[in-house]
Amino acid sequence: MAATKSQGINFTLFMGGLTAVCAGVAFFDSGMAKLALILGLVCAAVALWGFFKIKPLEGKTGGTPQPAVMKLIGVVVVLAGWLFVLFGLHLTAGVGGRLVTSILGFAVSLAGICFILAPAVNKNAIWKA
């Protein structure tokens, strides 16, 4: 997962902090959970600072920039499918209606991933250079 020792340390610190944040949110009523939440946020912030500190040492990326507009359109389509599922569950009371809206929302999200995001990301892929 990490190419250098500093990346590995920062990644481990970030994952540990993220785990502590999740535990703190899950059991927020206790004092230890609040302490875990605060310590987790501090660990995640320190790890993110470490990531930004070592970013200039990584060098130039291997590929050319990907088309940002197509990626944003793909993300919007995927989120629209998710919102279709979410609002469809609240608009219909019957199981059949909820099933149909869930399947349609899933299909919209899957289409956004397969037909918009994947081609946009692979447009300037390294293996095509």
N, CA, C and O atoms as CSV, one atom per row, in Angstrom:
chain,resi,resn,atom,element,x,y,z
A,1,MET,N,N,0.818,-1.188,0.000
A,1,MET,CA,C,0.000,0.000,0.000
A,1,MET,C,C,0.861,1.251,0.000
A,1,MET,O,O,0.467,2.266,-0.575
A,2,ALA,N,N,1.993,1.204,0.613
A,2,ALA,CA,C,2.849,2.376,0.678
A,2,ALA,C,C,4.195,2.064,0.037
A,2,ALA,O,O,4.736,0.970,0.201
A,3,ALA,N,N,4.727,3.038,-0.693
A,3,ALA,CA,C,5.990,2.832,-1.392
A,3,ALA,C,C,7.186,3.169,-0.519
A,3,ALA,O,O,8.265,2.610,-0.714
A,4,THR,N,N,7.019,4.069,0.435
A,4,THR,CA,C,8.120,4.464,1.301
A,4,THR,C,C,7.719,4.278,2.764
A,4,THR,O,O,6.549,4.060,3.080
A,5,LYS,N,N,8.710,4.368,3.643
A,5,LYS,CA,C,8.455,4.206,5.073
A,5,LYS,C,C,7.559,5.328,5.596
A,5,LYS,O,O,6.666,5.077,6.406
A,6,SER,N,N,7.786,6.557,5.144
A,6,SER,CA,C,6.971,7.674,5.632
A,6,SER,C,C,5.523,7.550,5.159
A,6,SER,O,O,4.600,7.912,5.888
A,7,GLN,N,N,5.321,7.043,3.949
A,7,GLN,CA,C,3.949,6.816,3.494
A,7,GLN,C,C,3.280,5.740,4.342
A,7,GLN,O,O,2.111,5.870,4.704
A,8,GLY,N,N,4.013,4.686,4.657
A,8,GLY,CA,C,3.459,3.616,5.472
A,8,GLY,C,C,3.104,4.074,6.871
A,8,GLY,O,O,2.056,3.703,7.399
A,9,ILE,N,N,3.964,4.875,7.475
A,9,ILE,CA,C,3.693,5.384,8.826
A,9,ILE,C,C,2.472,6.287,8.816
A,9,ILE,O,O,1.594,6.166,9.670
A,10,ASN,N,N,2.417,7.198,7.843
A,10,ASN,CA,C,1.266,8.102,7.768
A,10,ASN,C,C,-0.022,7.354,7.453
A,10,ASN,O,O,-1.075,7.690,7.993
A,11,PHE,N,N,0.045,6.348,6.590
A,11,PHE,CA,C,-1.150,5.574,6.275
A,11,PHE,C,C,-1.644,4.802,7.497
A,11,PHE,O,O,-2.846,4.755,7.759
A,12,THR,N,N,-0.718,4.196,8.245
A,12,THR,CA,C,-1.088,3.466,9.450
A,12,THR,C,C,-1.687,4.400,10.488
A,12,THR,O,O,-2.683,4.066,11.130
A,13,LEU,N,N,-1.083,5.565,10.652
A,13,LEU,CA,C,-1.613,6.558,11.595
A,13,LEU,C,C,-2.998,7.026,11.172
A,13,LEU,O,O,-3.878,7.202,12.015
A,14,PHE,N,N,-3.199,7.228,9.871
A,14,PHE,CA,C,-4.502,7.670,9.374
A,14,PHE,C,C,-5.561,6.596,9.609
A,14,PHE,O,O,-6.664,6.905,10.059
A,15,MET,N,N,-5.236,5.340,9.311
A,15,MET,CA,C,-6.221,4.271,9.495
A,15,MET,C,C,-6.542,4.050,10.974
A,15,MET,O,O,-7.693,3.793,11.327
A,16,GLY,N,N,-5.534,4.148,11.835
A,16,GLY,CA,C,-5.778,4.036,13.262
A,16,GLY,C,C,-6.644,5.181,13.773
A,16,GLY,O,O,-7.558,4.971,14.570
A,17,GLY,N,N,-6.351,6.387,13.311
A,17,GLY,CA,C,-7.162,7.535,13.700
A,17,GLY,C,C,-8.581,7.426,13.196
A,17,GLY,O,O,-9.526,7.772,13.906
A,18,LEU,N,N,-8.738,6.947,11.976
A,18,LEU,CA,C,-10.079,6.776,11.420
A,18,LEU,C,C,-10.866,5.728,12.201
A,18,LEU,O,O,-12.067,5.891,12.418
A,19,THR,N,N,-10.208,4.670,12.619
A,19,THR,CA,C,-10.858,3.649,13.434
A,19,THR,C,C,-11.280,4.214,14.782
A,19,THR,O,O,-12.375,3.927,15.264
A,20,ALA,N,N,-10.416,5.015,15.387
A,20,ALA,CA,C,-10.753,5.636,16.680
A,20,ALA,C,C,-11.912,6.621,16.528
A,20,ALA,O,O,-12.763,6.716,17.412
A,21,VAL,N,N,-11.949,7.352,15.414
A,21,VAL,CA,C,-13.067,8.276,15.175
A,21,VAL,C,C,-14.370,7.504,15.049
A,21,VAL,O,O,-15.389,7.910,15.608
A,22,CYS,N,N,-14.348,6.399,14.322
A,22,CYS,CA,C,-15.563,5.586,14.165
A,22,CYS,C,C,-16.024,5.024,15.505
A,22,CYS,O,O,-17.220,5.014,15.795
A,23,ALA,N,N,-15.089,4.559,16.315
A,23,ALA,CA,C,-15.452,4.041,17.635
A,23,ALA,C,C,-15.992,5.160,18.523
A,23,ALA,O,O,-16.930,4.947,19.291
A,24,GLY,N,N,-15.408,6.342,18.419
A,24,GLY,CA,C,-15.888,7.466,19.220
A,24,GLY,C,C,-17.280,7.910,18.822
A,24,GLY,O,O,-18.081,8.286,19.678
A,25,VAL,N,N,-17.578,7.870,17.531
A,25,VAL,CA,C,-18.920,8.236,17.078
A,25,VAL,C,C,-19.934,7.168,17.472
A,25,VAL,O,O,-21.058,7.490,17.858
A,26,ALA,N,N,-19.542,5.894,17.377
A,26,ALA,CA,C,-20.464,4.802,17.676
A,26,ALA,C,C,-20.867,4.771,19.147
A,26,ALA,O,O,-22.024,4.497,19.469
A,27,PHE,N,N,-19.927,5.047,20.033
A,27,PHE,CA,C,-20.205,4.992,21.470
A,27,PHE,C,C,-20.023,6.373,22.094
A,27,PHE,O,O,-19.312,6.513,23.089
A,28,PHE,N,N,-20.655,7.386,21.523
A,28,PHE,CA,C,-20.416,8.771,21.898
A,28,PHE,C,C,-20.856,9.092,23.325
A,28,PHE,O,O,-20.400,10.086,23.890
A,29,ASP,N,N,-21.721,8.286,23.918
A,29,ASP,CA,C,-22.247,8.606,25.245
A,29,ASP,C,C,-21.207,8.462,26.351
A,29,ASP,O,O,-21.320,9.125,27.382
A,30,SER,N,N,-20.219,7.631,26.169
A,30,SER,CA,C,-19.241,7.417,27.233
A,30,SER,C,C,-18.075,8.408,27.109
A,30,SER,O,O,-17.829,8.985,26.050
A,31,GLY,N,N,-17.385,8.577,28.211
A,31,GLY,CA,C,-16.247,9.497,28.235
A,31,GLY,C,C,-15.061,8.978,27.432
A,31,GLY,O,O,-14.357,9.758,26.792
A,32,MET,N,N,-14.833,7.664,27.461
A,32,MET,CA,C,-13.732,7.078,26.688
A,32,MET,C,C,-13.966,7.239,25.190
A,32,MET,O,O,-13.020,7.418,24.422
A,33,ALA,N,N,-15.220,7.174,24.784
A,33,ALA,CA,C,-15.524,7.334,23.361
A,33,ALA,C,C,-15.236,8.761,22.906
A,33,ALA,O,O,-14.732,8.976,21.804
A,34,LYS,N,N,-15.550,9.716,23.742
A,34,LYS,CA,C,-15.248,11.108,23.385
A,34,LYS,C,C,-13.742,11.333,23.297
A,34,LYS,O,O,-13.261,12.055,22.424
A,35,LEU,N,N,-13.010,10.708,24.208
A,35,LEU,CA,C,-11.551,10.787,24.162
A,35,LEU,C,C,-11.025,10.111,22.891
A,35,LEU,O,O,-10.119,10.630,22.238
A,36,ALA,N,N,-11.593,8.956,22.545
A,36,ALA,CA,C,-11.177,8.256,21.317
A,36,ALA,C,C,-11.498,9.097,20.083
A,36,ALA,O,O,-10.718,9.123,19.131
A,37,LEU,N,N,-12.622,9.774,20.095
A,37,LEU,CA,C,-12.990,10.632,18.973
A,37,LEU,C,C,-11.996,11.775,18.810
A,37,LEU,O,O,-11.562,12.066,17.696
A,38,ILE,N,N,-11.641,12.410,19.890
A,38,ILE,CA,C,-10.696,13.531,19.825
A,38,ILE,C,C,-9.310,13.050,19.408
A,38,ILE,O,O,-8.674,13.655,18.545
A,39,LEU,N,N,-8.840,11.957,20.021
A,39,LEU,CA,C,-7.525,11.431,19.652
A,39,LEU,C,C,-7.500,10.929,18.209
A,39,LEU,O,O,-6.496,11.079,17.513
A,40,GLY,N,N,-8.591,10.342,17.770
A,40,GLY,CA,C,-8.676,9.891,16.385
A,40,GLY,C,C,-8.629,11.039,15.395
A,40,GLY,O,O,-7.969,10.946,14.360
A,41,LEU,N,N,-9.329,12.124,15.710
A,41,LEU,CA,C,-9.285,13.301,14.839
A,41,LEU,C,C,-7.882,13.904,14.799
A,41,LEU,O,O,-7.421,14.347,13.747
A,42,VAL,N,N,-7.207,13.919,15.949
A,42,VAL,CA,C,-5.837,14.441,15.988
A,42,VAL,C,C,-4.917,13.552,15.158
A,42,VAL,O,O,-4.103,14.055,14.384
A,43,CYS,N,N,-5.041,12.228,15.316
A,43,CYS,CA,C,-4.199,11.302,14.535
A,43,CYS,C,C,-4.449,11.445,13.043
A,43,CYS,O,O,-3.504,11.454,12.254
A,44,ALA,N,N,-5.706,11.557,12.650
A,44,ALA,CA,C,-6.018,11.706,11.229
A,44,ALA,C,C,-5.476,13.028,10.693
A,44,ALA,O,O,-4.970,13.078,9.572
A,45,ALA,N,N,-5.577,14.089,11.475
A,45,ALA,CA,C,-5.054,15.379,11.030
A,45,ALA,C,C,-3.531,15.346,10.894
A,45,ALA,O,O,-2.981,15.892,9.938
A,46,VAL,N,N,-2.849,14.708,11.847
A,46,VAL,CA,C,-1.388,14.590,11.775
A,46,VAL,C,C,-0.987,13.766,10.554
A,46,VAL,O,O,-0.020,14.103,9.871
A,47,ALA,N,N,-1.727,12.684,10.274
A,47,ALA,CA,C,-1.423,11.852,9.113
A,47,ALA,C,C,-1.644,12.621,7.812
A,47,ALA,O,O,-0.836,12.521,6.889
A,48,LEU,N,N,-2.726,13.384,7.734
A,48,LEU,CA,C,-2.973,14.178,6.526
A,48,LEU,C,C,-1.895,15.236,6.339
A,48,LEU,O,O,-1.467,15.489,5.213
A,49,TRP,N,N,-1.456,15.852,7.417
A,49,TRP,CA,C,-0.353,16.817,7.328
A,49,TRP,C,C,0.909,16.124,6.825
A,49,TRP,O,O,1.649,16.676,6.010
A,50,GLY,N,N,1.147,14.907,7.319
A,50,GLY,CA,C,2.300,14.144,6.859
A,50,GLY,C,C,2.204,13.787,5.380
A,50,GLY,O,O,3.208,13.810,4.668
A,51,PHE,N,N,0.986,13.455,4.911
A,51,PHE,CA,C,0.798,13.162,3.484
A,51,PHE,C,C,1.134,14.384,2.631
A,51,PHE,O,O,1.820,14.269,1.616
A,52,PHE,N,N,0.650,15.546,3.047
A,52,PHE,CA,C,0.934,16.759,2.275
A,52,PHE,C,C,2.409,17.134,2.335
A,52,PHE,O,O,2.944,17.720,1.395
A,53,LYS,N,N,3.062,16.796,3.440
A,53,LYS,CA,C,4.482,17.102,3.585
A,53,LYS,C,C,5.342,16.252,2.650
A,53,LYS,O,O,6.345,16.738,2.127
A,54,ILE,N,N,4.966,14.998,2.434
A,54,ILE,CA,C,5.772,14.132,1.576
A,54,ILE,C,C,5.312,14.148,0.121
A,54,ILE,O,O,5.961,13.526,-0.720
A,55,LYS,N,N,4.240,14.822,-0.202
A,55,LYS,CA,C,3.748,14.859,-1.577
A,55,LYS,C,C,4.783,15.400,-2.566
A,55,LYS,O,O,4.929,14.810,-3.636
A,56,PRO,N,N,5.513,16.487,-2.276
A,56,PRO,CA,C,6.513,16.963,-3.245
A,56,PRO,C,C,7.654,15.974,-3.490
A,56,PRO,O,O,8.339,16.070,-4.508
A,57,LEU,N,N,7.866,15.042,-2.589
A,57,LEU,CA,C,8.955,14.084,-2.751
A,57,LEU,C,C,8.603,12.949,-3.708
A,57,LEU,O,O,9.482,12.185,-4.106
A,58,GLU,N,N,7.331,12.828,-4.082
A,58,GLU,CA,C,6.900,11.712,-4.911
A,58,GLU,C,C,7.291,11.878,-6.372
A,58,GLU,O,O,7.472,10.881,-7.072
A,59,GLY,N,N,7.423,13.081,-6.839
A,59,GLY,CA,C,7.799,13.298,-8.230
A,59,GLY,C,C,6.589,13.419,-9.139
A,59,GLY,O,O,5.450,13.522,-8.684
A,60,LYS,N,N,6.866,13.404,-10.432
A,60,LYS,CA,C,5.827,13.582,-11.433
A,60,LYS,C,C,5.000,12.303,-11.578
A,60,LYS,O,O,5.531,11.197,-11.486
A,61,THR,N,N,3.709,12.465,-11.803
A,61,THR,CA,C,2.841,11.311,-11.984
A,61,THR,C,C,3.093,10.663,-13.334
A,61,THR,O,O,3.568,11.315,-14.264
A,62,GLY,N,N,2.775,9.385,-13.440
A,62,GLY,CA,C,3.072,8.626,-14.645
A,62,GLY,C,C,2.197,8.954,-15.832
A,62,GLY,O,O,2.628,8.792,-16.974
A,63,GLY,N,N,0.995,9.406,-15.599
A,63,GLY,CA,C,0.070,9.639,-16.707
A,63,GLY,C,C,-0.280,11.092,-16.870
A,63,GLY,O,O,0.107,11.941,-16.067
A,64,THR,N,N,-1.027,11.369,-17.933
A,64,THR,CA,C,-1.506,12.722,-18.169
A,64,THR,C,C,-2.784,12.941,-17.379
A,64,THR,O,O,-3.415,11.973,-16.954
A,65,PRO,N,N,-3.176,14.179,-17.173
A,65,PRO,CA,C,-4.402,14.440,-16.412
A,65,PRO,C,C,-5.633,13.868,-17.110
A,65,PRO,O,O,-5.732,13.869,-18.337
A,66,GLN,N,N,-6.546,13.390,-16.313
A,66,GLN,CA,C,-7.790,12.827,-16.837
A,66,GLN,C,C,-8.809,13.950,-17.032
A,66,GLN,O,O,-8.686,15.003,-16.408
A,67,PRO,N,N,-9.814,13.742,-17.890
A,67,PRO,CA,C,-10.826,14.778,-18.115
A,67,PRO,C,C,-11.706,14.967,-16.878
A,67,PRO,O,O,-12.494,14.089,-16.527
A,68,ALA,N,N,-11.567,16.100,-16.236
A,68,ALA,CA,C,-12.260,16.349,-14.968
A,68,ALA,C,C,-13.762,16.474,-15.155
A,68,ALA,O,O,-14.522,16.041,-14.289
A,69,VAL,N,N,-14.210,17.051,-16.256
A,69,VAL,CA,C,-15.644,17.265,-16.457
A,69,VAL,C,C,-16.370,15.932,-16.572
A,69,VAL,O,O,-17.437,15.760,-15.982
A,70,MET,N,N,-15.820,15.004,-17.309
A,70,MET,CA,C,-16.457,13.692,-17.456
A,70,MET,C,C,-16.490,12.943,-16.124
A,70,MET,O,O,-17.463,12.252,-15.822
A,71,LYS,N,N,-15.437,13.078,-15.335
A,71,LYS,CA,C,-15.440,12.429,-14.031
A,71,LYS,C,C,-16.499,13.045,-13.126
A,71,LYS,O,O,-17.182,12.328,-12.394
A,72,LEU,N,N,-16.640,14.357,-13.171
A,72,LEU,CA,C,-17.670,15.013,-12.363
A,72,LEU,C,C,-19.070,14.619,-12.817
A,72,LEU,O,O,-19.954,14.410,-11.986
A,73,ILE,N,N,-19.278,14.516,-14.125
A,73,ILE,CA,C,-20.585,14.084,-14.632
A,73,ILE,C,C,-20.874,12.663,-14.164
A,73,ILE,O,O,-21.997,12.361,-13.761
A,74,GLY,N,N,-19.868,11.786,-14.214
A,74,GLY,CA,C,-20.053,10.418,-13.744
A,74,GLY,C,C,-20.403,10.358,-12.269
A,74,GLY,O,O,-21.281,9.592,-11.870
A,75,VAL,N,N,-19.729,11.155,-11.458
A,75,VAL,CA,C,-20.031,11.183,-10.030
A,75,VAL,C,C,-21.443,11.704,-9.789
A,75,VAL,O,O,-22.149,11.194,-8.919
A,76,VAL,N,N,-21.863,12.718,-10.551
A,76,VAL,CA,C,-23.215,13.259,-10.404
A,76,VAL,C,C,-24.257,12.196,-10.770
A,76,VAL,O,O,-25.274,12.070,-10.088
A,77,VAL,N,N,-24.013,11.435,-11.834
A,77,VAL,CA,C,-24.957,10.387,-12.237
A,77,VAL,C,C,-25.026,9.296,-11.169
A,77,VAL,O,O,-26.113,8.812,-10.852
A,78,VAL,N,N,-23.892,8.908,-10.618
A,78,VAL,CA,C,-23.884,7.881,-9.569
A,78,VAL,C,C,-24.640,8.377,-8.339
A,78,VAL,O,O,-25.445,7.640,-7.770
A,79,LEU,N,N,-24.394,9.605,-7.931
A,79,LEU,CA,C,-25.108,10.167,-6.781
A,79,LEU,C,C,-26.591,10.341,-7.066
A,79,LEU,O,O,-27.415,10.178,-6.166
A,80,ALA,N,N,-26.946,10.673,-8.310
A,80,ALA,CA,C,-28.358,10.789,-8.674
A,80,ALA,C,C,-29.059,9.441,-8.542
A,80,ALA,O,O,-30.195,9.379,-8.072
A,81,GLY,N,N,-28.401,8.374,-8.948
A,81,GLY,CA,C,-28.983,7.047,-8.764
A,81,GLY,C,C,-29.172,6.709,-7.301
A,81,GLY,O,O,-30.191,6.133,-6.920
A,82,TRP,N,N,-28.190,7.066,-6.472
A,82,TRP,CA,C,-28.307,6.821,-5.039
A,82,TRP,C,C,-29.454,7.638,-4.440
A,82,TRP,O,O,-30.217,7.132,-3.617
A,83,LEU,N,N,-29.573,8.904,-4.855
A,83,LEU,CA,C,-30.663,9.739,-4.361
A,83,LEU,C,C,-32.019,9.230,-4.838
A,83,LEU,O,O,-33.013,9.347,-4.121
A,84,PHE,N,N,-32.065,8.665,-6.047
A,84,PHE,CA,C,-33.306,8.070,-6.550
A,84,PHE,C,C,-33.748,6.930,-5.636
A,84,PHE,O,O,-34.931,6.804,-5.318
A,85,VAL,N,N,-32.797,6.106,-5.219
A,85,VAL,CA,C,-33.118,5.026,-4.285
A,85,VAL,C,C,-33.589,5.606,-2.959
A,85,VAL,O,O,-34.604,5.174,-2.413
A,86,LEU,N,N,-32.860,6.575,-2.447
A,86,LEU,CA,C,-33.170,7.150,-1.138
A,86,LEU,C,C,-34.554,7.781,-1.114
A,86,LEU,O,O,-35.345,7.509,-0.210
A,87,PHE,N,N,-34.853,8.620,-2.100
A,87,PHE,CA,C,-36.156,9.280,-2.117
A,87,PHE,C,C,-37.266,8.329,-2.536
A,87,PHE,O,O,-38.413,8.498,-2.121
A,88,GLY,N,N,-36.944,7.339,-3.347
A,88,GLY,CA,C,-37.950,6.359,-3.730
A,88,GLY,C,C,-38.427,5.535,-2.552
A,88,GLY,O,O,-39.595,5.149,-2.490
A,89,LEU,N,N,-37.530,5.264,-1.620
A,89,LEU,CA,C,-37.932,4.520,-0.426
A,89,LEU,C,C,-38.874,5.329,0.457
A,89,LEU,O,O,-39.712,4.758,1.155
A,90,HIS,N,N,-38.745,6.632,0.434
A,90,HIS,CA,C,-39.619,7.474,1.252
A,90,HIS,C,C,-40.914,7.826,0.548
A,90,HIS,O,O,-41.900,8.160,1.206
A,91,LEU,N,N,-40.935,7.760,-0.770
A,91,LEU,CA,C,-42.139,8.147,-1.517
A,91,LEU,C,C,-43.142,7.013,-1.649
A,91,LEU,O,O,-44.341,7.269,-1.760
A,92,THR,N,N,-42.692,5.787,-1.641
A,92,THR,CA,C,-43.600,4.660,-1.802
A,92,THR,C,C,-43.679,3.875,-0.505
A,92,THR,O,O,-42.690,3.696,0.205
A,93,ALA,N,N,-44.903,3.407,-0.219
A,93,ALA,CA,C,-45.106,2.653,1.011
A,93,ALA,C,C,-45.055,1.154,0.770
A,93,ALA,O,O,-44.750,0.388,1.684
A,94,GLY,N,N,-45.351,0.729,-0.453
A,94,GLY,CA,C,-45.390,-0.695,-0.742
A,94,GLY,C,C,-44.018,-1.274,-1.029
A,94,GLY,O,O,-43.105,-0.574,-1.469
A,95,VAL,N,N,-43.892,-2.561,-0.772
A,95,VAL,CA,C,-42.623,-3.238,-0.983
A,95,VAL,C,C,-42.283,-3.289,-2.472
A,95,VAL,O,O,-41.122,-3.131,-2.850
A,96,GLY,N,N,-43.288,-3.508,-3.313
A,96,GLY,CA,C,-43.053,-3.574,-4.751
A,96,GLY,C,C,-42.530,-2.262,-5.310
A,96,GLY,O,O,-41.602,-2.254,-6.119
A,97,GLY,N,N,-43.120,-1.158,-4.884
A,97,GLY,CA,C,-42.662,0.153,-5.335
A,97,GLY,C,C,-41.253,0.454,-4.864
A,97,GLY,O,O,-40.445,1.008,-5.610
A,98,ARG,N,N,-40.963,0.091,-3.639
A,98,ARG,CA,C,-39.612,0.302,-3.117
A,98,ARG,C,C,-38.601,-0.550,-3.859
A,98,ARG,O,O,-37.478,-0.113,-4.111
A,99,LEU,N,N,-38.997,-1.765,-4.210
A,99,LEU,CA,C,-38.115,-2.645,-4.958
A,99,LEU,C,C,-37.816,-2.068,-6.337
A,99,LEU,O,O,-36.673,-2.096,-6.792
A,100,VAL,N,N,-38.842,-1.548,-6.996
A,100,VAL,CA,C,-38.652,-0.975,-8.335
A,100,VAL,C,C,-37.767,0.259,-8.275
A,100,VAL,O,O,-36.857,0.398,-9.093
A,101,THR,N,N,-38.010,1.164,-7.321
A,101,THR,CA,C,-37.175,2.366,-7.237
A,101,THR,C,C,-35.737,2.017,-6.850
A,101,THR,O,O,-34.797,2.662,-7.313
A,102,SER,N,N,-35.566,1.009,-6.014
A,102,SER,CA,C,-34.210,0.604,-5.647
A,102,SER,C,C,-33.465,0.013,-6.833
A,102,SER,O,O,-32.289,0.314,-7.039
A,103,ILE,N,N,-34.132,-0.817,-7.606
A,103,ILE,CA,C,-33.490,-1.419,-8.775
A,103,ILE,C,C,-33.176,-0.355,-9.822
A,103,ILE,O,O,-32.097,-0.375,-10.414
A,104,LEU,N,N,-34.104,0.577,-10.060
A,104,LEU,CA,C,-33.847,1.644,-11.028
A,104,LEU,C,C,-32.700,2.554,-10.579
A,104,LEU,O,O,-31.858,2.934,-11.393
A,105,GLY,N,N,-32.661,2.900,-9.302
A,105,GLY,CA,C,-31.570,3.728,-8.794
A,105,GLY,C,C,-30.239,3.016,-8.873
A,105,GLY,O,O,-29.217,3.623,-9.193
A,106,PHE,N,N,-30.252,1.715,-8.578
A,106,PHE,CA,C,-29.030,0.935,-8.698
A,106,PHE,C,C,-28.574,0.868,-10.150
A,106,PHE,O,O,-27.378,0.944,-10.431
A,107,ALA,N,N,-29.515,0.727,-11.067
A,107,ALA,CA,C,-29.170,0.671,-12.491
A,107,ALA,C,C,-28.580,2.003,-12.966
A,107,ALA,O,O,-27.631,2.016,-13.749
A,108,VAL,N,N,-29.135,3.111,-12.499
A,108,VAL,CA,C,-28.598,4.426,-12.877
A,108,VAL,C,C,-27.177,4.586,-12.330
A,108,VAL,O,O,-26.288,5.054,-13.041
A,109,SER,N,N,-26.965,4.202,-11.080
A,109,SER,CA,C,-25.620,4.295,-10.499
A,109,SER,C,C,-24.632,3.396,-11.226
A,109,SER,O,O,-23.505,3.807,-11.502
A,110,LEU,N,N,-25.039,2.186,-11.535
A,110,LEU,CA,C,-24.166,1.259,-12.236
A,110,LEU,C,C,-23.846,1.756,-13.644
A,110,LEU,O,O,-22.720,1.604,-14.117
A,111,ALA,N,N,-24.830,2.347,-14.308
A,111,ALA,CA,C,-24.586,2.918,-15.640
A,111,ALA,C,C,-23.606,4.082,-15.550
A,111,ALA,O,O,-22.747,4.231,-16.419
A,112,GLY,N,N,-23.721,4.906,-14.516
A,112,GLY,CA,C,-22.783,6.005,-14.335
A,112,GLY,C,C,-21.366,5.515,-14.117
A,112,GLY,O,O,-20.408,6.113,-14.606
A,113,ILE,N,N,-21.238,4.418,-13.377
A,113,ILE,CA,C,-19.905,3.863,-13.124
A,113,ILE,C,C,-19.333,3.232,-14.387
A,113,ILE,O,O,-18.189,3.496,-14.757
A,114,CYS,N,N,-20.133,2.400,-15.047
A,114,CYS,CA,C,-19.620,1.616,-16.180
A,114,CYS,C,C,-19.469,2.426,-17.464
A,114,CYS,O,O,-18.516,2.221,-18.216
A,115,PHE,N,N,-20.397,3.342,-17.720
A,115,PHE,CA,C,-20.422,4.004,-19.020
A,115,PHE,C,C,-19.919,5.443,-19.016
A,115,PHE,O,O,-19.685,6.016,-20.080
A,116,ILE,N,N,-19.750,6.034,-17.834
A,116,ILE,CA,C,-19.246,7.415,-17.785
A,116,ILE,C,C,-17.912,7.476,-17.043
A,116,ILE,O,O,-16.924,7.979,-17.577
A,117,LEU,N,N,-17.887,6.961,-15.810
A,117,LEU,CA,C,-16.654,7.059,-15.020
A,117,LEU,C,C,-15.511,6.226,-15.589
A,117,LEU,O,O,-14.389,6.717,-15.710
A,118,ALA,N,N,-15.784,4.971,-15.939
A,118,ALA,CA,C,-14.710,4.103,-16.427
A,118,ALA,C,C,-14.079,4.625,-17.720
A,118,ALA,O,O,-12.851,4.663,-17.805
A,119,PRO,N,N,-14.851,5.025,-18.724
A,119,PRO,CA,C,-14.201,5.579,-19.916
A,119,PRO,C,C,-13.475,6.898,-19.647
A,119,PRO,O,O,-12.444,7.173,-20.262
A,120,ALA,N,N,-14.003,7.714,-18.734
A,120,ALA,CA,C,-13.348,8.990,-18.436
A,120,ALA,C,C,-11.998,8.763,-17.770
A,120,ALA,O,O,-11.031,9.460,-18.076
A,121,VAL,N,N,-11.925,7.805,-16.873
A,121,VAL,CA,C,-10.672,7.536,-16.176
A,121,VAL,C,C,-9.679,6.841,-17.103
A,121,VAL,O,O,-8.474,7.068,-16.993
A,122,ASN,N,N,-10.158,6.010,-18.002
A,122,ASN,CA,C,-9.273,5.268,-18.892
A,122,ASN,C,C,-8.921,6.020,-20.180
A,122,ASN,O,O,-8.198,5.490,-21.024
A,123,LYS,N,N,-9.420,7.235,-20.336
A,123,LYS,CA,C,-9.169,7.980,-21.554
A,123,LYS,C,C,-7.678,8.222,-21.783
A,123,LYS,O,O,-7.188,8.034,-22.897
A,124,ASN,N,N,-6.963,8.630,-20.759
A,124,ASN,CA,C,-5.531,8.899,-20.843
A,124,ASN,C,C,-4.755,7.929,-19.956
A,124,ASN,O,O,-3.851,8.341,-19.229
A,125,ALA,N,N,-5.100,6.654,-20.011
A,125,ALA,CA,C,-4.454,5.675,-19.156
A,125,ALA,C,C,-2.985,5.481,-19.550
A,125,ALA,O,O,-2.583,5.744,-20.684
A,126,ILE,N,N,-2.202,5.013,-18.575
A,126,ILE,CA,C,-0.764,4.823,-18.799
A,126,ILE,C,C,-0.524,3.813,-19.914
A,126,ILE,O,O,0.377,4.013,-20.727
A,127,TRP,N,N,-1.295,2.743,-19.977
A,127,TRP,CA,C,-1.051,1.701,-20.967
A,127,TRP,C,C,-1.442,2.124,-22.379
A,127,TRP,O,O,-1.133,1.420,-23.340
A,128,LYS,N,N,-2.124,3.270,-22.518
A,128,LYS,CA,C,-2.482,3.761,-23.848
A,128,LYS,C,C,-1.440,4.743,-24.407
A,128,LYS,O,O,-1.544,5.168,-25.558
A,129,ALA,N,N,-0.452,5.095,-23.603
A,129,ALA,CA,C,0.561,6.064,-24.041
A,129,ALA,C,C,1.603,5.438,-24.933
A,129,ALA,O,O,2.521,6.122,-25.384
